[in-house]
């Protein structure tokens, strides 16, 4: 029997309160709220999704402050991922905040080796045309493939001509589908699991293409 029954209103209220007082004192005084209202329902959701799509890891609530100007100690969201790397990670992503849910799959920022493999696959007719076709099919479902976290190159990458038939994709530095849902009442129901599951299943053509042409064995570290 499913243990995930939805994201409680209290989860969103917790992050609204944390935004008003992002301090260790607040966290210590409200640790039980986080355990009960945030961690418990998110863990149930992550467990169900992991059973269908492979292992997912929840992000730590603490922010990485080593290079941050903003020294607020805690994240104003919770979430999970199948890959922890900001650069080079290719996988599923999920986050929840007061503004709603963000989820998707892909490579937000490729490493140099991944980018080389990606561009070689885009350049090759069979794999390149297949990528172009899957982007069209996903866009028709309301799931457009984006170039990831970085802006595409303005010019052609070195070694390719601006008249290449897939020059727009060759300029990319990543490839991902990101789905945003504003806060709504259905988020307090099991529909959360259903909608994320259906979205991830629909993205399968992108996952398979990236797995075949770009992914390599990844070194896993705990997500931050």
C-alpha positions as CSV (number, residue, x, y, z in Angstrom):
1,X,0.0,0.0,0.0
2,X,1.3,3.5,-0.9
3,X,2.6,5.5,2.1
4,X,2.8,8.8,0.2
5,X,-0.5,10.7,0.6
6,X,0.6,14.1,-0.7
7,X,2.6,17.1,0.5
8,X,1.0,18.6,3.6
9,X,0.1,22.2,3.9
10,X,2.4,22.3,6.9
11,X,5.4,21.6,4.5
12,X,4.8,24.9,2.7
13,X,4.1,26.7,5.9
14,X,7.4,25.5,7.3
15,X,9.3,27.1,4.4
16,X,7.3,30.3,4.6
17,X,8.2,30.6,8.3
18,X,11.9,29.7,7.6
19,X,12.0,32.5,5.0
20,X,11.1,34.9,7.7
21,X,13.7,33.7,10.1
22,X,16.5,31.6,8.4
23,X,18.6,31.1,11.5
24,X,19.9,28.2,13.6
25,X,17.8,29.3,16.5
26,X,14.6,28.9,14.4
27,X,15.8,25.6,13.0
28,X,16.6,24.1,16.4
29,X,13.2,25.2,17.8
30,X,11.4,23.8,14.7
31,X,13.4,20.7,14.0
32,X,10.5,18.4,14.8
33,X,8.3,20.3,12.3
34,X,10.9,19.7,9.6
35,X,11.1,16.0,10.5
36,X,7.4,15.5,10.5
37,X,6.1,18.0,7.9
38,X,9.0,18.0,5.4
39,X,11.3,15.1,5.7
40,X,8.7,12.4,6.3
41,X,6.4,13.1,3.4
42,X,9.3,13.8,1.0
43,X,11.0,10.5,2.0
44,X,7.8,8.7,1.3
45,X,7.6,10.3,-2.2
46,X,11.2,9.7,-2.9
47,X,10.9,6.0,-1.9
48,X,8.1,5.5,-4.3
49,X,9.8,7.2,-7.2
50,X,13.1,5.3,-6.4
51,X,11.2,2.1,-6.8
52,X,10.3,3.0,-10.4
53,X,13.2,5.1,-11.6
54,X,16.2,4.0,-9.6
55,X,17.9,5.4,-6.5
56,X,17.2,9.1,-5.5
57,X,18.9,11.0,-2.8
58,X,17.4,13.8,-0.8
59,X,19.3,17.1,-0.7
60,X,20.6,18.2,2.7
61,X,18.7,21.1,4.3
62,X,21.9,23.0,5.0
63,X,23.2,25.4,2.3
64,X,26.8,25.2,1.1
65,X,28.1,28.5,2.3
66,X,31.8,28.2,1.3
67,X,31.5,30.6,-1.6
68,X,28.1,32.2,-0.9
69,X,27.6,35.9,-0.2
70,X,24.2,35.1,1.4
71,X,25.1,33.3,4.7
72,X,21.5,32.1,5.4
73,X,22.2,28.6,6.7
74,X,19.2,26.7,5.4
75,X,17.6,26.0,2.0
76,X,14.1,27.3,1.4
77,X,13.2,24.2,-0.4
78,X,13.5,20.4,-0.2
79,X,14.2,18.0,-3.0
80,X,16.0,14.9,-4.4
81,X,18.1,13.9,-7.3
82,X,19.5,10.8,-8.9
83,X,22.8,12.6,-9.5
84,X,24.6,15.0,-7.1
85,X,26.9,16.9,-9.5
86,X,26.0,20.3,-10.6
87,X,28.5,19.9,-13.5
88,X,28.5,16.6,-15.2
89,X,25.4,15.2,-13.5
90,X,22.8,13.6,-15.7
91,X,19.6,12.5,-14.0
92,X,16.3,13.1,-12.4
93,X,15.6,16.2,-10.3
94,X,12.8,17.2,-7.9
95,X,12.3,20.2,-5.6
96,X,9.5,21.6,-3.6
97,X,9.2,25.2,-2.2
98,X,6.5,27.7,-1.3
99,X,6.2,28.5,-5.0
100,X,5.5,24.9,-6.1
101,X,7.2,21.9,-7.6
102,X,10.0,21.8,-10.1
103,X,11.0,18.5,-11.7
104,X,12.7,17.1,-14.8
105,X,15.6,15.2,-16.2
106,X,18.8,15.9,-18.1
107,X,22.2,17.4,-18.0
108,X,22.1,21.0,-16.8
109,X,25.8,21.6,-17.4
110,X,28.0,19.2,-19.2
111,X,31.7,18.5,-18.6
112,X,34.1,19.1,-21.4
113,X,34.2,15.3,-22.2
114,X,30.4,15.1,-22.1
115,X,30.0,18.1,-24.3
116,X,32.4,16.6,-26.9
117,X,30.4,13.4,-27.0
118,X,27.1,15.4,-27.2
119,X,28.3,17.4,-30.1
120,X,29.7,14.4,-31.9
121,X,26.3,12.7,-31.6
122,X,24.5,15.8,-32.7
123,X,26.8,16.1,-35.7
124,X,26.2,12.4,-36.8
125,X,23.2,12.2,-39.0
126,X,21.4,9.2,-37.4
127,X,21.8,10.2,-33.7
128,X,21.5,14.0,-34.5
129,X,18.3,13.6,-36.4
130,X,16.9,11.4,-33.7
131,X,17.7,14.0,-31.1
132,X,16.0,16.7,-33.2
133,X,12.9,14.5,-33.6
134,X,12.7,13.7,-29.9
135,X,12.9,17.4,-29.0
136,X,10.0,18.1,-31.3
137,X,7.9,15.2,-29.9
138,X,8.6,16.3,-26.3
139,X,7.8,19.9,-27.1
140,X,4.4,18.8,-28.5
141,X,3.7,17.3,-25.1
142,X,4.5,20.5,-23.3
143,X,7.9,19.3,-22.3
144,X,10.5,21.3,-24.3
145,X,14.1,20.3,-24.1
146,X,16.2,23.3,-23.0
147,X,20.0,23.9,-23.3
148,X,20.4,23.6,-19.5
149,X,21.8,26.1,-17.1
150,X,24.1,28.0,-19.4
151,X,23.2,30.2,-22.4
152,X,24.1,28.6,-25.8
153,X,27.1,29.8,-27.7
154,X,26.5,32.8,-30.0
155,X,28.7,31.3,-32.7
156,X,29.4,27.8,-33.9
157,X,31.6,25.8,-31.6
158,X,35.2,25.3,-32.8
159,X,35.3,22.7,-35.6
160,X,31.7,23.2,-36.9
161,X,30.2,25.6,-39.4
162,X,27.3,28.0,-38.8
163,X,25.5,26.3,-41.7
164,X,25.4,22.9,-40.0
165,X,21.8,21.6,-40.2
166,X,21.7,21.2,-36.4
167,X,23.8,24.2,-35.4
168,X,21.3,25.4,-32.8
169,X,21.9,22.1,-30.8
170,X,25.7,22.2,-31.4
171,X,25.7,25.6,-29.5
172,X,24.2,24.0,-26.4
173,X,26.2,23.2,-23.2
174,X,23.5,21.0,-21.7
175,X,20.2,19.3,-22.5
176,X,17.3,19.0,-20.0
177,X,13.6,19.1,-19.6
178,X,12.4,21.2,-16.6
179,X,8.7,21.2,-15.6
180,X,7.4,23.8,-13.1
181,X,4.0,23.5,-11.3
182,X,2.9,26.5,-9.3
183,X,1.5,25.7,-5.8
184,X,-1.9,24.2,-6.1
185,X,-4.3,22.1,-4.0
186,X,-3.5,18.9,-5.8
187,X,-0.1,18.9,-4.3
188,X,-1.7,17.8,-1.0
189,X,-2.8,14.6,-2.7
190,X,-1.1,11.5,-4.2
191,X,-1.4,13.2,-7.5
192,X,2.1,14.6,-6.8
193,X,3.6,11.1,-7.3
194,X,1.4,10.4,-10.3
195,X,2.3,13.7,-12.1
196,X,6.0,13.4,-11.5
197,X,5.9,9.7,-12.5
198,X,4.1,10.5,-15.7
199,X,6.5,13.4,-16.5
200,X,9.6,11.3,-16.0
201,X,8.1,8.5,-18.1
202,X,7.4,10.9,-20.9
203,X,11.0,12.2,-20.8
204,X,12.3,8.6,-21.4
205,X,13.4,9.3,-25.1
206,X,15.7,12.1,-23.8
207,X,17.0,9.8,-21.0
208,X,17.7,7.0,-23.4
209,X,19.5,9.3,-25.9
210,X,21.7,10.9,-23.3
211,X,22.5,7.5,-21.8
212,X,23.6,6.1,-25.1
213,X,25.6,9.1,-26.4
214,X,26.7,11.2,-23.4
215,X,26.6,9.5,-20.1
216,X,29.6,7.9,-18.6
217,X,30.2,6.2,-15.2
218,X,29.7,8.9,-12.6
219,X,31.4,9.3,-9.2
220,X,28.6,9.7,-6.7
221,X,28.9,12.1,-3.7
222,X,26.2,13.0,-1.3
223,X,24.0,15.8,-2.8
224,X,24.4,19.2,-1.1
